[in-house]
Amino acid sequence: MELLVKGTSPVGFVWSTLLSFCVLLSAAVTVLAAEPKPNIALKSKAAEISVTLDAKIRVNAKLAAYLLADGKKWANSHLAEANKQLKESPEFFRDGRGWELERDYTLQSTVANRYVSILRSEFTFTGGAHPNRGFETFLWDDQAKKPISIRPFFTELKDDGPALAAILKAVIASLIEEKKARGTYFPDDLGWQKYIEPKLMKIGPVLLAPSTELGKSSGLEFQYGPYAVGAYAEGSYEAFVPWSILKPFLSPEGLAIFGGERPAESGKSEK
C-alpha cells in the first residue's frame, strides 16, 4: 500500500502532516479560549456543579453581581443536597458517577439601551435515565439596576385576561408551526397545550426578542425545555409572538420599545 501521495517526498509529507496538525491544534485552542471559564465551580464526591456568566454579562457589574448571587445560592443548595443523598443513599450513585449540574446565563437582547433579556439555561443529571435541560429568564432594567417583569409594557396583563389570551393563542400557533416543521405535530395529541396557560407565571419563560430596528424589540420569545410542551425526545422549543399581536395591549412605554422585524438568525431553538 502506498502511504505517500505520488510525487510527494517523505520530507514534504512530514511537513504537510505537521502543518495540518498545527492548524487543527490552533482551531482547538481558539474554541477553548472562546468558552468562558465558570464563575463558580464546586466539586465533591457527590457532585460537580458550575455556574457561568457570558462575557457580555460580566462587563455589567450590577447585573453580574445579581446573577452570580442567584447562581451561587443554587449551586450551594444542590451541592449540599447531593452530599446528603450520597451519604443516605450511595446506591443511587452508580459506578461512582455523581450529579452533574451546569447553569449558564447568556445575554439575549438589549432594548432601548436599558432593558436586558437574560436566558438562564440548566443542564442537570442526578442519576436518572437521562440528563435534562430547562430554562428561566430575567428582564433587567439597567437604568433602575434591578430585575423587572414585562407588566409595565402593557395596559393590562391580568391572568386569563385579553392580553394573555391573545399571547397564548400566538404562542400555541408558533409551537404548532415548529412541531410541523420537525414532524412532531399530531392533531389527535394536543395534551401538551394544557401545560401553558394564559397566566404570566404559567405561560412560559419570556424574553424581549431582538429586532432589525436599532434599540427596539420585535416581540416576545418564550423558551421551553424538554417535557415542557412535548416529549423529552422532541428537545427544546422556542415560540415567537410578533409585536403586531401585542400592539392593542401595549402601554405608552411598550409602544416606545417595540418595532421592526425579528432578525433572520433568531429563532433557532435547540432540538
Secondary structure as a PSIPRED ss2 file (coil, helix, strand):
# PSIPRED VFORMAT (PSIPRED V4.0)

   1 M C   1.000  0.000  0.000
   2 E C   1.000  0.000  0.000
   3 L C   1.000  0.000  0.000
   4 L C   1.000  0.000  0.000
   5 V C   1.000  0.000  0.000
   6 K C   1.000  0.000  0.000
   7 G C   1.000  0.000  0.000
   8 T C   1.000  0.000  0.000
   9 S C   1.000  0.000  0.000
  10 P H   0.000  1.000  0.000
  11 V H   0.000  1.000  0.000
  12 G H   0.000  1.000  0.000
  13 F H   0.000  1.000  0.000
  14 V H   0.000  1.000  0.000
  15 W H   0.000  1.000  0.000
  16 S H   0.000  1.000  0.000
  17 T H   0.000  1.000  0.000
  18 L H   0.000  1.000  0.000
  19 L H   0.000  1.000  0.000
  20 S H   0.000  1.000  0.000
  21 F H   0.000  1.000  0.000
  22 C H   0.000  1.000  0.000
  23 V H   0.000  1.000  0.000
  24 L H   0.000  1.000  0.000
  25 L H   0.000  1.000  0.000
  26 S H   0.000  1.000  0.000
  27 A H   0.000  1.000  0.000
  28 A H   0.000  1.000  0.000
  29 V H   0.000  1.000  0.000
  30 T H   0.000  1.000  0.000
  31 V H   0.000  1.000  0.000
  32 L H   0.000  1.000  0.000
  33 A H   0.000  1.000  0.000
  34 A H   0.000  1.000  0.000
  35 E C   1.000  0.000  0.000
  36 P C   1.000  0.000  0.000
  37 K C   1.000  0.000  0.000
  38 P C   1.000  0.000  0.000
  39 N C   1.000  0.000  0.000
  40 I E   0.000  0.000  1.000
  41 A E   0.000  0.000  1.000
  42 L E   0.000  0.000  1.000
  43 K E   0.000  0.000  1.000
  44 S C   1.000  0.000  0.000
  45 K C   1.000  0.000  0.000
  46 A C   1.000  0.000  0.000
  47 A E   0.000  0.000  1.000
  48 E E   0.000  0.000  1.000
  49 I E   0.000  0.000  1.000
  50 S E   0.000  0.000  1.000
  51 V E   0.000  0.000  1.000
  52 T E   0.000  0.000  1.000
  53 L E   0.000  0.000  1.000
  54 D C   1.000  0.000  0.000
  55 A H   0.000  1.000  0.000
  56 K H   0.000  1.000  0.000
  57 I H   0.000  1.000  0.000
  58 R H   0.000  1.000  0.000
  59 V C   1.000  0.000  0.000
  60 N C   1.000  0.000  0.000
  61 A H   0.000  1.000  0.000
  62 K H   0.000  1.000  0.000
  63 L H   0.000  1.000  0.000
  64 A H   0.000  1.000  0.000
  65 A H   0.000  1.000  0.000
  66 Y H   0.000  1.000  0.000
  67 L H   0.000  1.000  0.000
  68 L H   0.000  1.000  0.000
  69 A H   0.000  1.000  0.000
  70 D H   0.000  1.000  0.000
  71 G H   0.000  1.000  0.000
  72 K H   0.000  1.000  0.000
  73 K H   0.000  1.000  0.000
  74 W H   0.000  1.000  0.000
  75 A H   0.000  1.000  0.000
  76 N H   0.000  1.000  0.000
  77 S H   0.000  1.000  0.000
  78 H H   0.000  1.000  0.000
  79 L H   0.000  1.000  0.000
  80 A H   0.000  1.000  0.000
  81 E H   0.000  1.000  0.000
  82 A H   0.000  1.000  0.000
  83 N H   0.000  1.000  0.000
  84 K H   0.000  1.000  0.000
  85 Q H   0.000  1.000  0.000
  86 L H   0.000  1.000  0.000
  87 K H   0.000  1.000  0.000
  88 E H   0.000  1.000  0.000
  89 S C   1.000  0.000  0.000
  90 P H   0.000  1.000  0.000
  91 E H   0.000  1.000  0.000
  92 F H   0.000  1.000  0.000
  93 F C   1.000  0.000  0.000
  94 R H   0.000  1.000  0.000
  95 D H   0.000  1.000  0.000
  96 G H   0.000  1.000  0.000
  97 R C   1.000  0.000  0.000
  98 G C   1.000  0.000  0.000
  99 W E   0.000  0.000  1.000
 100 E E   0.000  0.000  1.000
 101 L E   0.000  0.000  1.000
 102 E E   0.000  0.000  1.000
 103 R E   0.000  0.000  1.000
 104 D E   0.000  0.000  1.000
 105 Y E   0.000  0.000  1.000
 106 T E   0.000  0.000  1.000
 107 L E   0.000  0.000  1.000
 108 Q E   0.000  0.000  1.000
 109 S E   0.000  0.000  1.000
 110 T E   0.000  0.000  1.000
 111 V E   0.000  0.000  1.000
 112 A C   1.000  0.000  0.000
 113 N C   1.000  0.000  0.000
 114 R C   1.000  0.000  0.000
 115 Y E   0.000  0.000  1.000
 116 V E   0.000  0.000  1.000
 117 S E   0.000  0.000  1.000
 118 I E   0.000  0.000  1.000
 119 L E   0.000  0.000  1.000
 120 R E   0.000  0.000  1.000
 121 S E   0.000  0.000  1.000
 122 E E   0.000  0.000  1.000
 123 F E   0.000  0.000  1.000
 124 T E   0.000  0.000  1.000
 125 F E   0.000  0.000  1.000
 126 T C   1.000  0.000  0.000
 127 G C   1.000  0.000  0.000
 128 G C   1.000  0.000  0.000
 129 A C   1.000  0.000  0.000
 130 H C   1.000  0.000  0.000
 131 P C   1.000  0.000  0.000
 132 N E   0.000  0.000  1.000
 133 R E   0.000  0.000  1.000
 134 G E   0.000  0.000  1.000
 135 F E   0.000  0.000  1.000
 136 E E   0.000  0.000  1.000
 137 T E   0.000  0.000  1.000
 138 F E   0.000  0.000  1.000
 139 L E   0.000  0.000  1.000
 140 W E   0.000  0.000  1.000
 141 D E   0.000  0.000  1.000
 142 D C   1.000  0.000  0.000
 143 Q C   1.000  0.000  0.000
 144 A C   1.000  0.000  0.000
 145 K C   1.000  0.000  0.000
 146 K E   0.000  0.000  1.000
 147 P E   0.000  0.000  1.000
 148 I E   0.000  0.000  1.000
 149 S C   1.000  0.000  0.000
 150 I C   1.000  0.000  0.000
 151 R H   0.000  1.000  0.000
 152 P H   0.000  1.000  0.000
 153 F H   0.000  1.000  0.000
 154 F E   0.000  0.000  1.000
 155 T C   1.000  0.000  0.000
 156 E C   1.000  0.000  0.000
 157 L C   1.000  0.000  0.000
 158 K C   1.000  0.000  0.000
 159 D C   1.000  0.000  0.000
 160 D C   1.000  0.000  0.000
 161 G C   1.000  0.000  0.000
 162 P H   0.000  1.000  0.000
 163 A H   0.000  1.000  0.000
 164 L H   0.000  1.000  0.000
 165 A H   0.000  1.000  0.000
 166 A H   0.000  1.000  0.000
 167 I H   0.000  1.000  0.000
 168 L H   0.000  1.000  0.000
 169 K H   0.000  1.000  0.000
 170 A H   0.000  1.000  0.000
 171 V H   0.000  1.000  0.000
 172 I H   0.000  1.000  0.000
 173 A H   0.000  1.000  0.000
 174 S H   0.000  1.000  0.000
 175 L H   0.000  1.000  0.000
 176 I H   0.000  1.000  0.000
 177 E H   0.000  1.000  0.000
 178 E H   0.000  1.000  0.000
 179 K H   0.000  1.000  0.000
 180 K H   0.000  1.000  0.000
 181 A H   0.000  1.000  0.000
 182 R H   0.000  1.000  0.000
 183 G C   1.000  0.000  0.000
 184 T C   1.000  0.000  0.000
 185 Y C   1.000  0.000  0.000
 186 F C   1.000  0.000  0.000
 187 P C   1.000  0.000  0.000
 188 D C   1.000  0.000  0.000
 189 D C   1.000  0.000  0.000
 190 L C   1.000  0.000  0.000
 191 G H   0.000  1.000  0.000
 192 W H   0.000  1.000  0.000
 193 Q H   0.000  1.000  0.000
 194 K H   0.000  1.000  0.000
 195 Y H   0.000  1.000  0.000
 196 I C   1.000  0.000  0.000
 197 E C   1.000  0.000  0.000
 198 P C   1.000  0.000  0.000
 199 K C   1.000  0.000  0.000
 200 L C   1.000  0.000  0.000
 201 M C   1.000  0.000  0.000
 202 K C   1.000  0.000  0.000
 203 I C   1.000  0.000  0.000
 204 G C   1.000  0.000  0.000
 205 P C   1.000  0.000  0.000
 206 V E   0.000  0.000  1.000
 207 L E   0.000  0.000  1.000
 208 L E   0.000  0.000  1.000
 209 A E   0.000  0.000  1.000
 210 P C   1.000  0.000  0.000
 211 S C   1.000  0.000  0.000
 212 T C   1.000  0.000  0.000
 213 E C   1.000  0.000  0.000
 214 L C   1.000  0.000  0.000
 215 G C   1.000  0.000  0.000
 216 K C   1.000  0.000  0.000
 217 S E   0.000  0.000  1.000
 218 S C   1.000  0.000  0.000
 219 G E   0.000  0.000  1.000
 220 L E   0.000  0.000  1.000
 221 E E   0.000  0.000  1.000
 222 F E   0.000  0.000  1.000
 223 Q E   0.000  0.000  1.000
 224 Y E   0.000  0.000  1.000
 225 G C   1.000  0.000  0.000
 226 P C   1.000  0.000  0.000
 227 Y C   1.000  0.000  0.000
 228 A C   1.000  0.000  0.000
 229 V C   1.000  0.000  0.000
 230 G C   1.000  0.000  0.000
 231 A C   1.000  0.000  0.000
 232 Y H   0.000  1.000  0.000
 233 A H   0.000  1.000  0.000
 234 E H   0.000  1.000  0.000
 235 G C   1.000  0.000  0.000
 236 S C   1.000  0.000  0.000
 237 Y E   0.000  0.000  1.000
 238 E E   0.000  0.000  1.000
 239 A E   0.000  0.000  1.000
 240 F E   0.000  0.000  1.000
 241 V E   0.000  0.000  1.000
 242 P E   0.000  0.000  1.000
 243 W H   0.000  1.000  0.000
 244 S H   0.000  1.000  0.000
 245 I H   0.000  1.000  0.000
 246 L H   0.000  1.000  0.000
 247 K H   0.000  1.000  0.000
 248 P H   0.000  1.000  0.000
 249 F H   0.000  1.000  0.000
 250 L E   0.000  0.000  1.000
 251 S C   1.000  0.000  0.000
 252 P H   0.000  1.000  0.000
 253 E H   0.000  1.000  0.000
 254 G H   0.000  1.000  0.000
 255 L H   0.000  1.000  0.000
 256 A H   0.000  1.000  0.000
 257 I H   0.000  1.000  0.000
 258 F E   0.000  0.000  1.000
 259 G C   1.000  0.000  0.000
 260 G C   1.000  0.000  0.000
 261 E C   1.000  0.000  0.000
 262 R C   1.000  0.000  0.000
 263 P C   1.000  0.000  0.000
 264 A C   1.000  0.000  0.000
 265 E C   1.000  0.000  0.000
 266 S C   1.000  0.000  0.000
 267 G C   1.000  0.000  0.000
 268 K C   1.000  0.000  0.000
 269 S C   1.000  0.000  0.000
 270 E C   1.000  0.000  0.000
 271 K C   1.000  0.000  0.000
